[in-house]
Amino acid sequence: MPHRLSSKRNEYQCSLEINQNGKYCLRVRASFGRHAWVLSVYALVSSFDRAIKKLGQTLDYLQRNEDRLWFWSVDRSDDIHLADEMLRDGGLHLDRRAEFPKRLAALTLPVEKPVPAFLLAPARRTLADTVAGLRMPVASD
C-alpha cells in the first residue's frame, strides 16, 4: 500500500502484463491524496506502444475526473455500478484484483494537473523492462 500522500498529490502505480491471448494488460492503482482513497483500473490493448499511449490517457482521465469518480464510488455507494460506467467512458475497467505486481512504475502528480509527457518516459522504460522477457515470439514467414 502506498505511503500517506499529501492532499495535493496523487500517486499512480502502473504495471504491464501480457495475458494468455497476447494482449497487454495495463493496470493502474491510483492513490488520491485529496480524498485519501484508492482506485484500481485496467485496460487491455494490443501492443506495447498502445499500452504506453493508454497509460497517458488513463492518467489524464483519472486526474481530470478524480472528484466525480470519488463521489460516485465512495460517497454514493448505493449504486456502485455508476463508477464502472464512468470508467468505461474512459476505456477502463474496475480492477478488483487484490494483488498488484511487484515490478511497477510509479508516478506522483499534483492534483488536477495535466500529465507532462516527460514524466511518462521513465515509466515507459520501466514497463518495457517488465515485459521484455514476457513478449510473445513473432512468427516469421
C-alpha positions in Angstrom: 0.0 0.0 0.0 1.4 3.4 -0.9 2.6 5.7 1.9 0.4 8.5 3.2 0.1 11.2 0.5 -0.1 14.9 0.7 -3.6 16.2 0.0 -2.1 18.0 -3.0 -0.6 14.9 -4.7 -1.8 11.8 -6.4 0.3 8.7 -6.7 -0.1 6.2 -9.6 1.4 2.7 -9.6 1.4 1.2 -13.1 2.1 -2.3 -14.3 2.0 -4.1 -17.6 1.4 -7.8 -18.1 0.8 -10.0 -21.1 -2.2 -12.2 -20.9 -2.7 -15.7 -22.4 -4.2 -14.2 -25.6 -1.1 -12.0 -26.1 -2.9 -8.8 -25.1 -1.2 -6.3 -22.9 -3.0 -5.6 -19.7 -2.2 -2.2 -18.3 -3.0 -1.9 -14.6 -3.1 1.4 -12.7 -3.6 1.8 -9.0 -4.4 5.4 -8.2 -3.9 6.8 -4.7 -5.7 10.1 -4.5 -4.4 12.4 -1.8 -7.2 14.8 -1.5 -9.9 12.2 -0.6 -7.5 9.6 0.7 -8.8 6.7 -1.4 -7.5 4.2 -3.8 -8.9 3.2 -7.2 -7.5 0.3 -9.3 -8.3 0.2 -13.0 -7.1 -1.8 -16.0 -7.3 -1.7 -19.8 -6.4 -4.3 -22.5 -4.5 -3.2 -25.6 -2.9 -5.0 -28.5 0.7 -3.6 -28.4 3.3 -2.1 -26.1 3.1 1.3 -27.8 -0.7 1.3 -27.4 -0.2 0.5 -23.7 2.0 3.5 -23.2 -0.4 5.7 -25.1 -3.3 4.3 -23.0 -1.2 4.9 -19.8 -1.0 8.7 -20.7 -4.7 8.8 -21.5 -5.6 6.9 -18.3 -3.6 9.2 -16.1 -5.1 12.3 -17.7 -8.6 10.8 -17.3 -8.1 10.0 -13.6 -6.5 13.4 -12.9 -9.5 15.2 -14.5 -12.2 13.0 -13.0 -11.0 12.4 -9.5 -13.8 14.2 -7.8 -16.6 12.6 -9.9 -15.2 9.1 -9.5 -14.8 9.6 -5.8 -18.3 10.9 -5.4 -19.9 8.0 -7.3 -17.6 5.3 -5.9 -17.4 6.2 -2.3 -20.0 8.8 -1.3 -22.8 7.4 -3.4 -22.1 3.8 -2.7 -25.8 2.9 -3.1 -25.2 2.5 -6.9 -21.7 1.1 -7.3 -22.1 0.4 -11.0 -22.1 4.1 -11.8 -18.3 4.3 -11.3 -17.9 1.3 -13.6 -19.9 3.1 -16.3 -17.8 6.2 -15.8 -14.6 4.2 -16.2 -15.9 2.6 -19.4 -16.3 6.1 -20.8 -12.5 6.4 -20.4 -11.9 3.0 -21.9 -11.1 1.5 -18.5 -12.5 -1.3 -16.2 -12.5 -1.5 -12.5 -9.7 -3.8 -11.3 -11.0 -5.9 -8.4 -7.8 -8.0 -8.0 -6.2 -7.5 -4.6 -2.7 -8.4 -5.6 -0.6 -5.9 -7.5 2.6 -6.8 -9.3 5.8 -6.1 -7.5 7.5 -4.7 -10.7 5.9 -1.4 -11.4 6.4 2.2 -12.5 5.3 4.9 -10.0 4.4 8.5 -10.7 3.4 11.2 -8.3 1.4 14.2 -9.7 -0.1 17.4 -8.4 -3.9 17.1 -8.0 -5.9 18.0 -11.1 -2.8 19.0 -13.2 -2.2 17.6 -16.7 0.4 14.8 -17.0 3.6 16.2 -18.5 4.9 13.9 -21.3 8.4 13.8 -19.9 7.1 12.0 -16.8 6.0 9.1 -19.0 9.5 8.4 -20.3 10.8 6.7 -17.1 7.5 4.8 -16.8 7.9 3.6 -20.4 11.4 2.3 -19.7 10.4 0.5 -16.5 7.3 -1.1 -18.2 9.4 -2.1 -21.2 11.9 -3.9 -18.9 9.0 -5.6 -17.1 7.5 -7.1 -20.2 10.8 -7.7 -22.2 11.0 -11.3 -21.2 7.3 -11.9 -21.5 6.7 -10.8 -25.1 5.2 -13.4 -27.4 7.6 -14.5 -30.1 6.8 -13.2 -33.5 6.2 -15.8 -36.2 8.3 -15.3 -39.2 7.1 -16.2 -42.7 
